[in-house]
Amino acid sequence: MGLLDEIRRMRTDVRSGTVVNAAGKRVASMDGDTFGGRTHGDAEILRGDLHRLLYERTGSDVEYLFGDSIAALKETSEGVEVVLSGGATRTFDPVVGADGLHSVTRSLVFGPEEEFVRDLGHRISIFSVPDHLGLDREEVTYVGPGRTALMYSTSGEDAAKAMFLFSTQGATDAPRDPAAQKQALAAAYAGEGWEVPRLLEGMGRAPDFYCDSISQVQMQRWSEGRVVLLGDAAYCASPASGQGTSLALVGAYVLAGELAAAGGDHRTGFGAYEREMRPFAETNQKLGPANIKRMVMRTKGQVRMSMAMLGLLSRMPGKDRIMAKAIAPIHKAANAITLKSY
């Protein structure tokens, strides 16, 4: 796509990762790529930077309507008639629903969300906080029973980010109201150690507070008529997979390529897109349930055992080679598709 050099310049450049206990004492440290499950040639980039890059490269050719969304749609002999929430009505040849886990397009065309969204029993929250630890392209993680908290800084950012991953202990109704989400997050981490209380204090002032369930989307088909789903809307693998953005970009490339190869025939193009992408999506979806069990420990005993193993591993010769074997399934899944040159 001609973007790789710019993406590499925008890398987060996280240099190290550290696991600490409730008192803040270091348990284990690793280089940033090993800690984050990356090979040394990978380029990690903030999603906002990727958005800006894609927008800048396409802004002269693509019409963007910000602050609007699809309210209704209906297929006609001329295409798909779309009613926007702002009141305008437009007709499009195909409609691609790339509107995420809680896709409105999917609900309008395929049915209610609960038919397709599978909650993995955990939630995730991320927001900006002051870098009171003075981190410099570092990630610090604290693991407690049923709840993990981490703070990290990236290249070019003055503030840091706080991330929380926690078990919902059987509760499956994730609140969508931000006030209720903040209340649930505070309750989940009540009495927790390390820097957790201070990080939670910062969420009320965060301009970018985010919280949602860790879920997957599983569908028997991704298209209906002239409407097709892409990315998380069709095959969300969950944040625990670490593959959401990659799946979306690869899916967009394959969808565009197959539509072009089919001469614009949406039926042929949509069918070929799904045949190419479904095995890749399903392989990556398998990562989510397995990864979340390693990211959030269920019991104090599991936490103690994991910390002991990490401490031992960090002092062993050849630790990078050992870690490479542990994260090999992620890299295998990330490369489980051979892209065509359309």
C-alpha positions in Angstrom: 0.0 0.0 0.0 3.1 2.3 0.1 2.7 3.0 3.8 5.3 0.8 5.4 8.1 3.4 5.7 5.8 5.9 7.3 4.3 3.3 9.6 7.8 2.3 10.7 8.6 6.0 11.5 5.5 6.1 13.7 6.4 3.0 15.7 5.6 3.1 19.4 9.2 2.0 20.0 8.4 0.4 23.4 11.8 -0.7 24.6 11.1 -2.8 27.7 8.4 -4.5 29.7 8.4 -5.2 33.4 6.1 -7.2 35.7 5.8 -5.9 39.3 4.1 -7.1 42.5 1.7 -5.2 44.7 4.5 -3.3 46.3 5.9 -2.2 43.0 8.9 -4.5 43.2 10.2 -5.8 39.9 9.5 -9.5 39.3 10.8 -9.8 35.7 11.9 -7.6 32.8 12.2 -8.3 29.1 12.8 -6.3 25.9 9.7 -4.6 24.5 9.3 -6.8 21.5 9.5 -10.1 23.5 7.2 -8.7 26.2 4.6 -7.6 23.6 4.7 -10.8 21.6 6.4 -9.1 18.6 9.2 -10.2 16.4 11.9 -7.6 16.0 10.8 -6.7 12.5 7.2 -5.9 13.5 6.0 -2.3 13.6 3.6 -1.5 16.4 1.6 1.7 15.8 -1.1 3.5 17.7 -4.5 3.2 16.1 -5.0 7.0 16.0 -1.7 7.4 14.1 -2.9 4.7 11.6 -6.2 6.5 11.2 -4.6 9.8 10.4 -2.2 8.2 7.9 -5.0 6.4 6.1 -7.1 9.6 6.1 -4.3 11.7 4.7 -3.6 9.3 1.9 -7.2 8.9 0.8 -8.7 12.3 1.7 -8.5 13.7 -1.9 -10.3 10.6 -3.3 -12.8 9.6 -0.6 -15.8 11.4 0.7 -15.8 11.3 4.5 -18.9 12.2 6.5 -18.0 12.6 10.2 -20.5 12.7 13.0 -23.0 10.6 10.9 -24.1 7.0 10.8 -26.5 4.6 9.1 -30.0 4.7 10.5 -31.7 2.4 8.0 -31.0 0.7 4.7 -33.0 -1.1 2.0 -31.8 -2.8 -1.2 -33.5 -1.6 -4.4 -33.0 -2.3 -8.1 -30.5 0.6 -8.3 -28.4 -0.4 -5.3 -28.7 0.1 -1.5 -30.8 3.0 -0.3 -29.2 4.3 2.9 -30.9 6.7 5.4 -28.3 8.5 7.5 -28.9 9.6 11.1 -28.5 13.2 10.0 -31.6 12.8 7.8 -30.0 12.5 4.3 -30.8 9.6 2.0 -28.1 8.2 -0.4 -27.9 5.3 -2.8 -24.8 3.1 -3.0 -23.8 0.2 -5.1 -22.4 -2.0 -2.3 -22.4 -1.1 1.4 -19.5 -2.3 3.5 -20.2 -2.4 7.2 -16.9 -1.8 8.9 -18.4 -0.4 12.1 -16.9 -2.6 14.8 -18.0 -5.0 17.5 -21.3 -3.3 18.0 -22.0 -2.9 14.3 -25.3 -1.1 13.5 -25.0 -2.3 9.9 -24.9 -5.9 11.1 -27.9 -5.4 13.3 -30.0 -3.8 10.6 -29.2 -6.5 8.0 -28.4 -9.7 9.9 -30.2 -9.5 13.2 -29.6 -8.4 16.8 -26.1 -8.3 18.3 -26.7 -11.1 20.8 -27.0 -13.6 18.0 -23.4 -13.1 16.9 -21.4 -11.6 19.8 -19.7 -14.0 22.2 -18.6 -12.5 25.5 -15.3 -14.1 26.7 -16.1 -13.2 30.3 -13.7 -10.3 30.6 -13.6 -6.5 30.1 -10.9 -4.1 28.9 -10.5 -0.4 29.7 -7.9 2.0 28.4 -7.4 5.7 28.9 -4.7 8.4 29.1 -3.1 9.2 32.4 -0.2 11.5 33.5 3.1 9.7 33.3 3.8 10.0 37.0 6.2 7.0 36.9 8.4 8.8 34.4 8.2 6.0 31.9 10.1 6.3 28.6 8.8 3.9 26.1 8.2 1.3 28.8 5.4 -1.0 29.9 4.8 -2.0 33.5 2.3 -4.7 34.4 0.8 -5.7 37.7 -1.2 -9.0 37.9 -3.7 -9.8 40.7 -6.3 -12.6 40.9 -8.9 -11.9 38.2 -7.5 -8.5 37.3 -4.5 -7.2 35.5 -3.4 -3.5 35.3 -0.6 -2.0 33.3 0.8 1.4 32.4 2.8 2.2 29.3 4.4 5.1 27.4 5.1 5.3 23.7 7.4 7.3 21.5 6.3 10.9 20.9 3.6 10.9 23.7 3.9 13.0 26.8 1.1 11.2 28.6 1.0 7.5 29.4 -1.8 5.0 29.0 -3.5 2.9 31.7 -5.0 -0.5 30.7 -7.1 -2.8 32.8 -8.1 -6.4 31.9 -10.4 -8.1 34.4 -12.8 -11.0 34.8 -16.5 -10.3 35.0 -17.0 -13.4 37.1 -19.9 -14.7 35.1 -21.6 -11.3 34.5 -22.2 -10.9 30.7 -24.0 -7.6 30.5 -21.3 -5.0 29.9 -22.6 -1.5 30.6 -22.4 0.9 27.6 -22.9 4.1 29.6 -19.5 5.6 30.5 -20.5 6.5 34.0 -21.6 3.0 34.7 -18.4 1.6 33.1 -16.2 3.7 35.4 -18.2 2.6 38.4 -17.8 -1.0 37.4 -14.1 -0.6 36.8 -13.5 1.1 40.2 -15.5 -1.7 41.9 -13.5 -4.4 40.1 -10.2 -3.0 41.4 -11.3 -1.9 44.8 -8.5 -2.5 47.4 -5.9 -3.4 44.7 -2.3 -2.6 45.1 0.6 -1.1 43.1 -0.4 2.1 41.3 -4.0 1.1 40.7 -5.7 3.6 43.0 -3.8 6.5 41.4 -4.6 5.3 37.9 -8.2 5.0 38.7 -8.3 8.5 40.0 -7.2 9.6 36.6 -10.0 8.1 34.6 -12.4 10.9 35.5 -10.2 13.4 33.8 -9.3 11.2 30.8 -10.5 12.6 27.4 -10.3 9.2 25.8 -11.8 6.8 28.3 -12.7 3.4 26.7 -14.3 0.3 28.2 -16.0 -2.7 26.7 -16.4 -6.4 26.9 -13.7 -8.7 25.5 -15.8 -10.4 22.9 -15.7 -12.2 19.6 -18.1 -12.1 16.6 -19.0 -15.4 15.0 -21.2 -15.5 11.9 -22.2 -18.1 9.4 -22.0 -15.6 6.5 -20.7 -12.1 6.1 -22.8 -10.8 3.3 -26.5 -10.4 2.4 -27.4 -9.0 -1.1 -25.3 -5.9 -1.7 -24.2 -5.5 2.0 -21.0 -7.1 3.3 -19.3 -6.9 6.7 -15.6 -6.3 7.3 -13.2 -6.4 10.3 -14.6 -6.6 13.8 -18.2 -6.3 12.5 -17.8 -9.7 10.8 -15.1 -11.6 12.6 -13.9 -9.7 15.7 -11.2 -11.8 17.3 -11.2 -9.7 20.5 -8.5 -7.5 21.9 -7.0 -10.5 23.6 -5.9 -11.9 20.1 -3.9 -8.8 19.3 -4.9 -9.2 15.7 -7.9 -6.9 15.2 -6.3 -4.2 13.1 -4.4 -6.7 11.1 -7.5 -8.7 10.3 -9.3 -5.5 9.3 -6.6 -4.3 7.0 -6.0 -7.7 5.4 -9.8 -8.1 5.0 -10.1 -4.7 3.3 -7.3 -5.6 0.9 -8.9 -9.0 0.1 -12.4 -7.5 -0.3 -11.2 -4.8 -2.6 -9.1 -7.2 -4.6 -11.8 -9.8 -5.1 -14.4 -7.2 -6.1 -11.9 -5.8 -8.7 -11.1 -9.4 -9.9 -14.8 -10.0 -10.3 -15.3 -6.9 -12.4 -17.5 -5.3 -9.7 -19.9 -8.3 -9.5 -20.7 -8.1 -5.8 -22.0 -11.7 -5.5 -18.8 -13.2 -7.0 -16.6 -10.7 -5.1 -18.2 -11.2 -1.7 -18.1 -14.9 -2.1 -14.4 -15.0 -3.0 -13.6 -12.6 -0.1 -15.2 -14.8 2.4 -13.5 -18.0 1.0 -10.1 -16.3 1.3 -10.6 -14.6 4.7 -12.7 -17.1 6.7 -9.9 -19.6 7.5 -7.5 -16.7 8.4 -10.1 -15.1 10.7 -11.0 -18.4 12.4 -7.3 -19.2 13.0 -6.8 -15.8 14.7 -10.0 -16.1 16.7 -8.6 -19.1 18.4 -6.0 -16.9 20.0 -8.4 -14.9 22.1 -9.7 -17.4 24.6 -6.2 -18.9 25.1 -4.5 -15.5 25.5 -6.9 -14.0 28.0 -6.3 -16.9 30.3 -2.6 -16.0 30.4 -3.3 -12.3 30.7 -5.7 -12.5 33.6 -5.0 -15.2 36.2 -8.0 -16.6 38.1 -6.6 -17.3 41.5 -3.8 -16.2 43.9 -2.1 -19.5 43.4 -2.0 -19.0 39.6 -0.6 -15.5 40.1 2.1 -16.8 42.5 3.1 -19.6 40.1 3.1 -17.3 37.1 5.3 -14.7 38.9 7.7 -17.3 40.0 8.0 -18.7 36.5 8.5 -15.2 35.0 11.1 -14.4 37.6 13.0 -17.6 36.8 12.7 -17.1 33.0 14.0 -13.5 33.1 17.3 -14.8 34.6 17.8 -17.8 32.3 20.2 -17.8 29.4 18.4 -18.0 26.1 15.2 -16.5 27.5 14.4 -14.8 24.2 14.5 -18.2 22.5 12.2 -19.7 25.1 9.8 -16.8 24.8 9.9 -17.0 21.0 8.5 -20.6 21.3 5.8 -19.4 23.6 4.6 -16.7 21.2 5.0 -18.8 18.1 1.2 -19.5 17.8 0.6 -15.7 17.5 3.0 -15.4 14.6 1.7 -18.5 12.9 -1.8 -17.1 13.1 -0.8 -13.6 11.9 0.7 -15.1 8.8 -1.9 -17.8 8.1 -2.9 -16.3 4.8 -1.1 -15.9 1.5 -2.1 -12.6 0.0 -2.8 -12.5 -3.7 -1.4 -9.8 -5.9 -4.7 -8.5 -7.5 
